[in-house]
Amino acid sequence: MTTEPARARPPDRAVLFDLDGVIVDSRPHHLSAWHALAREQRLEHAPDYFTQTFGLRNNAILAPLLGEERAGELTALAARKEELFRAEARGRLVALPGVRELLDFLDAQGVPKAIVTSTPRANLELILETLRLEGRFEALVAEEDAAKGKPDPEGFLVAAQRLGVAPERCVVIEDAPAGLQAAKAAGMRAIGVTTTHPAADLGDADLVVESLSEEAVRTFIVD
């Protein structure tokens, strides 16, 4: 009598991390890059425009500034902004409090992890390399992997599919209203971190915390 080898059980939950404002505070470097691009290209904008649009895809941020007469420059200028960001951020990034400890906890629990971000893959790889977090995530979903950005749920659904976990068994960690809206649209539970927005703006979150170091984060995930 032969015994078939045991099949590994698929994971029953997963955690999907946003990147900017959750894993790393790259916001100052992004804003610096946006303002540098605006000066370089003489783009008129309100003083807080880039702060208010932070977290959206480059095309959505640039289109109102370019107008129809410069619409053909959209792709090139979006790429230029990311070049400016990488030059500004290289070697200057640190992981936010609690990130490494939470990743260790999830590894110990056998919970797979993904990053879902609207940033280009080149940025994502630079950040993970700088933070020495390469190989810590089972799936990476960057701008190139989803046709639609947040608040559309596509990126989160792609990550869930790649991890082999049902959307309703996924927990999203986000710092921005658009990301939380995307999580809810995907049918996922969500944790909001007040890194870049006050708690009042994170009303779509099931749990709001100031830091991933809080025990409530771990309890919520494994509950």
C-alpha positions as CSV (number, residue, x, y, z in Angstrom):
1,M,0.0,0.0,0.0
2,T,1.4,3.4,-1.0
3,T,0.7,6.6,0.8
4,E,0.3,9.8,-1.2
5,P,2.4,12.6,-0.1
6,A,0.5,15.2,2.0
7,R,-0.5,18.3,0.1
8,A,0.3,21.6,1.6
9,R,-2.7,23.4,2.8
10,P,-3.4,26.7,1.0
11,P,-3.1,29.7,3.3
12,D,-6.4,30.7,4.9
13,R,-5.5,34.4,5.1
14,A,-3.1,37.0,3.7
15,V,-2.0,40.5,4.4
16,L,-1.7,43.0,1.6
17,F,0.5,46.0,2.3
18,D,0.4,49.4,0.6
19,L,3.9,50.7,0.1
20,D,4.2,54.5,0.6
21,G,3.1,55.5,4.0
22,V,2.8,51.9,5.3
23,I,6.1,50.3,4.8
24,V,8.2,53.4,4.1
25,D,7.8,57.1,4.5
26,S,8.7,58.1,0.9
27,R,6.2,61.0,0.8
28,P,8.8,63.8,1.3
29,H,10.8,62.4,-1.6
30,H,7.8,62.1,-3.9
31,L,6.7,65.6,-3.1
32,S,10.1,66.9,-3.7
33,A,10.2,65.1,-7.1
34,W,6.7,66.5,-8.0
35,H,7.8,70.1,-7.2
36,A,11.0,69.7,-9.1
37,L,9.1,68.4,-12.1
38,A,6.6,71.3,-11.9
39,R,9.5,73.8,-11.8
40,E,11.3,72.1,-14.7
41,Q,8.1,71.9,-16.8
42,R,6.6,75.2,-15.6
43,L,3.4,73.5,-14.5
44,E,1.1,75.8,-12.6
45,H,-0.6,74.3,-9.6
46,A,-2.1,75.2,-6.2
47,P,0.4,75.1,-3.3
48,D,-1.1,72.0,-1.8
49,Y,-2.0,70.2,-5.1
50,F,0.6,67.4,-4.8
51,T,-0.2,66.9,-1.1
52,Q,-3.9,66.5,-1.9
53,T,-3.4,64.2,-4.8
54,F,-0.7,62.0,-3.1
55,G,-1.3,58.3,-3.6
56,L,-3.0,58.7,-7.0
57,R,-1.4,57.4,-10.2
58,N,0.9,59.9,-12.0
59,N,-1.5,60.1,-15.0
60,A,-4.3,61.2,-12.7
61,I,-2.1,63.8,-11.1
62,L,-0.6,65.2,-14.2
63,A,-3.6,65.3,-16.6
64,P,-5.3,68.3,-15.0
65,L,-2.0,70.2,-15.0
66,L,-1.1,69.5,-18.6
67,G,-4.5,70.1,-20.2
68,E,-5.4,69.0,-23.7
69,E,-2.6,71.0,-25.4
70,R,0.1,68.9,-23.6
71,A,-1.7,65.6,-23.2
72,G,0.7,63.9,-25.5
73,E,3.5,64.5,-23.0
74,L,1.8,62.6,-20.2
75,T,3.7,59.3,-20.4
76,A,7.1,60.9,-20.7
77,L,6.5,63.4,-17.8
78,A,5.2,60.6,-15.6
79,A,8.4,58.7,-16.2
80,R,10.5,61.8,-15.6
81,K,8.9,62.3,-12.2
82,E,9.8,58.8,-11.2
83,E,13.4,59.4,-12.3
84,L,13.5,62.5,-10.1
85,F,12.0,60.5,-7.2
86,R,14.6,57.7,-7.5
87,A,17.5,60.1,-7.5
88,E,16.0,61.9,-4.5
89,A,15.2,58.8,-2.5
90,R,18.2,56.5,-3.1
91,G,19.9,55.7,0.1
92,R,17.7,57.9,2.2
93,L,14.8,55.6,3.0
94,V,14.0,53.8,6.3
95,A,11.2,51.3,7.2
96,L,8.4,52.7,9.3
97,P,8.0,51.6,12.9
98,G,6.7,48.1,13.4
99,V,7.2,46.9,9.8
100,R,10.0,44.4,10.3
101,E,8.4,43.1,13.5
102,L,5.1,42.6,11.8
103,L,6.7,40.8,8.9
104,D,8.5,38.5,11.3
105,F,5.2,37.8,13.1
106,L,3.4,37.0,9.9
107,D,6.2,34.7,8.8
108,A,5.9,32.8,12.1
109,Q,2.2,32.5,11.6
110,G,2.6,31.2,8.1
111,V,0.6,34.2,6.7
112,P,1.6,35.1,3.1
113,K,2.2,38.8,2.3
114,A,2.0,41.0,-0.7
115,I,2.7,44.6,-1.6
116,V,0.1,46.4,-3.7
117,T,1.2,49.8,-4.9
118,S,0.5,52.3,-7.7
119,T,4.2,53.1,-7.9
120,P,6.3,51.7,-10.9
121,R,8.1,48.5,-10.3
122,A,11.5,50.2,-10.6
123,N,10.6,52.3,-7.5
124,L,9.3,49.3,-5.6
125,E,12.5,47.4,-6.3
126,L,14.6,50.4,-5.2
127,I,12.7,50.7,-2.0
128,L,12.9,47.0,-1.1
129,E,16.6,46.9,-1.9
130,T,17.3,50.1,0.2
131,L,15.3,48.7,3.1
132,R,16.8,45.2,2.7
133,L,13.3,43.7,2.4
134,E,13.9,41.8,-0.8
135,G,12.3,38.3,-0.7
136,R,10.0,39.2,2.3
137,F,6.8,39.2,0.2
138,E,5.3,36.4,-1.7
139,A,3.7,38.7,-4.3
140,L,4.4,42.2,-5.6
141,V,1.8,44.2,-7.5
142,A,3.1,47.4,-9.0
143,E,1.7,49.9,-11.4
144,E,2.5,47.6,-14.4
145,D,0.5,44.8,-12.9
146,A,-2.9,46.4,-12.8
147,A,-4.6,48.5,-15.5
148,K,-6.6,50.6,-12.9
149,G,-5.2,52.3,-9.9
150,K,-6.8,52.8,-6.4
151,P,-9.6,53.4,-5.5
152,D,-10.3,50.6,-8.1
153,P,-9.9,47.2,-6.4
154,E,-8.0,45.6,-9.3
155,G,-4.5,45.6,-7.6
156,F,-5.8,44.0,-4.4
157,L,-7.7,41.3,-6.4
158,V,-4.6,40.6,-8.5
159,A,-2.6,40.1,-5.3
160,A,-5.2,37.8,-3.7
161,Q,-5.2,35.7,-6.8
162,R,-1.4,35.4,-6.9
163,L,-1.4,34.4,-3.2
164,G,-4.3,31.9,-3.7
165,V,-6.3,33.5,-0.9
166,A,-10.0,34.5,-1.2
167,P,-10.5,38.3,-1.1
168,E,-12.7,38.0,2.1
169,R,-9.7,36.4,3.9
170,C,-7.3,39.2,3.0
171,V,-6.4,42.1,5.3
172,V,-5.3,45.3,3.7
173,I,-3.0,47.8,5.4
174,E,-3.4,51.3,4.0
175,D,-2.7,54.9,4.9
176,A,-4.9,56.7,2.3
177,P,-8.6,57.0,1.7
178,A,-8.4,55.8,-1.9
179,G,-6.6,52.7,-0.8
180,L,-9.1,51.9,1.8
181,Q,-11.9,52.4,-0.7
182,A,-10.2,49.9,-3.0
183,A,-9.9,47.4,-0.2
184,K,-13.6,47.7,0.6
185,A,-14.5,47.4,-3.1
186,A,-12.5,44.2,-3.2
187,G,-14.4,42.8,-0.2
188,M,-11.4,42.8,2.1
189,R,-11.0,43.9,5.7
190,A,-8.7,46.9,6.2
191,I,-6.4,48.5,8.7
192,G,-5.8,52.3,8.4
193,V,-2.5,53.8,9.6
194,T,-2.4,57.5,10.4
195,T,0.9,58.0,8.7
196,T,-0.2,60.5,6.1
197,H,-3.9,61.1,6.9
198,P,-5.7,61.8,10.2
199,A,-8.0,59.1,11.6
200,A,-11.0,61.2,10.5
201,D,-10.1,60.6,6.9
202,L,-9.8,56.8,7.3
203,G,-13.4,56.0,7.9
204,D,-13.5,53.0,5.6
205,A,-11.0,51.2,7.8
206,D,-12.2,48.5,10.2
207,L,-9.3,49.4,12.5
208,V,-7.3,52.6,12.7
209,V,-3.9,52.7,14.3
210,E,-1.0,55.1,14.6
211,S,1.7,52.5,14.0
212,L,2.1,48.9,12.9
213,S,3.8,48.4,16.3
214,E,0.4,48.3,18.0
215,E,-0.7,44.9,19.3
216,A,-4.2,45.6,17.9
217,V,-2.7,45.1,14.4
218,R,-1.6,41.5,15.1
219,T,-4.8,40.7,16.9
220,F,-7.0,42.0,14.1
221,I,-5.1,39.9,11.5
222,V,-5.3,36.6,13.2
223,D,-8.7,37.0,14.7
